[in-house]
Amino acid sequence: MDGRRIQGYLLTGGSQATLRGTCNRTGYPQEGSILIAPNLEAGLYDAIVTAGAVVCGGGGQTGHMQSLCRGRGIPVLRVDEADLAALVGEVTLDLEDGSILVHPDPAAGPDPAPGTGSPTAEHLGAACAVIADFQDIRTVNSCGPNAKRVESFFIREEFLCLAAGLSPFDALDGGPAEVARYGQAVAERLGAFVEELLPDQRLVLRLLDLRSDHAASVTEQSAVAVEPNPELGLHGARWLLGSTPYRDALHTVLDTLRARLGDRAARVHLSVPFLNDADEYAQLRAHLELPADVPLSAFIETPAAVHATAQICAAGASELFVGVKDLVQFYLAADRGNHLVADSYQTRHPAVLDGVRRVVEAGQAAGTPVRVFSLGVDLTHYLDRLPTPDGYMMCTAELVEVLRPEEPAPSGPPCCAGH
């Protein structure tokens, strides 16, 4: 006999309508299990990326770990935190109605079935894939001819560190030798990514943006500030401007890449996170002591940066990346990780779209490429209502749904496109 059914809310989808597995409440990786956690945090990285699905008691659709899951195609379902205690043993997730069947009869468990898929679009421009590991590059580049639409791959340095088992703050506080080892480790990881690129593709590294609450979960020795509101605290460009060890580590990254890759090192580009204005951009470029031939792009993810876009372009930004997920929370004062204000967090809100439109138009006027992030469910809406940017950014699993060639017709020769 089937047991209790718990109703939840789907934060990120997957490729199956139903998914059955054993609950993992340990916080440690168990391949293919259903990870159960009150909240998703950086310290759960290994458990998250090996999970078949995740069930959590809090958070929104666009938190950092939720975005990681979206990129990997790992479904995330949120339920009331009080219901987490009932999730033990084997469960079946019904992703279509956002519910969980606890202790189902094994004979009655439904077989996995294909999901409904993501929306398609023909005008992605020079697409950018948001990735977490080099396996994501292989996944995108196996999409046949449409893989050529993907001009760049974007990765956050903190995700790269988590995948490589690095503790950034501990390393950067550990003295010159540890700083150098950190830079070499990051460069070796990036070098492996470059080896997976197609000839005309590049890799964009978003410089370290480890908020204090996330840093605390992966730091063992260094002191991490306790901030009342880490989202609005010391991270992004603000933190980078105050860190001399990070500057030294970044130079080690660039030197190691040149030694390993030669001219191909130029395929790794850098991007400034959480930037407010042109002064911050100019100050950071000077602080990092970047050579003139190293391009530095900017993330536009605060209202202040939206209004300073023209000046940021004039200050030398090589391109712009519009971080819509952060723009939404700052424009609408709705924490993207707080499910209690999920109804206020609207990725299609007119104010947000107006901000994105301003960035695209200012970038076009300055001749600076602009790439806009989009969730799969919003892509068609953005294509219809925004001026055409140079490209769209999407998480790997959702972008693959757009790029994947259509199934060949029953008649005619078989399709030779790689998958």
Salt bridges, closest charged atoms under 4 A:
ASP83 OD1 - ARG4 NH2 2.59
GLU90 OE1 - ARG20 NH2 2.96
ASP133 OD1 - ARG189 NH2 3.02
ASP136 OD2 - ARG72 NE 3.72
GLU151 OE2 - ARG202 NE 2.51
GLU151 OE1 - ARG371 NH2 3.77
GLU158 OE2 - ARG156 NH2 2.65
GLU178 OE2 - ARG181 NH2 2.36
GLU188 OE1 - ARG260 NH1 2.89
GLU195 OE2 - ARG264 NH2 3.33
GLU196 OE2 - ARG138 NH2 2.95
ASP209 OD2 - ARG156 NH2 3.95
ASP209 OD2 - ARG206 NH2 2.60
ASP209 OD1 - HIS235 ND1 2.67
ASP213 OD2 - ARG211 NH2 2.56
GLU231 OE2 - ARG211 NH1 2.61
ASP248 OD1 - ARG247 NH2 3.32
ASP255 OD1 - ARG258 NH1 3.05
GLU289 OE2 - ARG247 NH1 3.45
GLU301 OE2 - ARG206 NH1 3.09
GLU319 OE2 - ARG202 NH1 2.70
GLU319 OE1 - ARG371 NE 2.90
ASP326 OD1 - ARG336 NH1 3.73
ASP354 OD1 - ARG357 NH1 3.90
ASP354 OD2 - ARG358 NE 2.93
ASP378 OD1 - ARG348 NE 2.73
GLU398 OE2 - ARG70 NE 3.40
GLU401 OE2 - ARG404 NH1 2.97
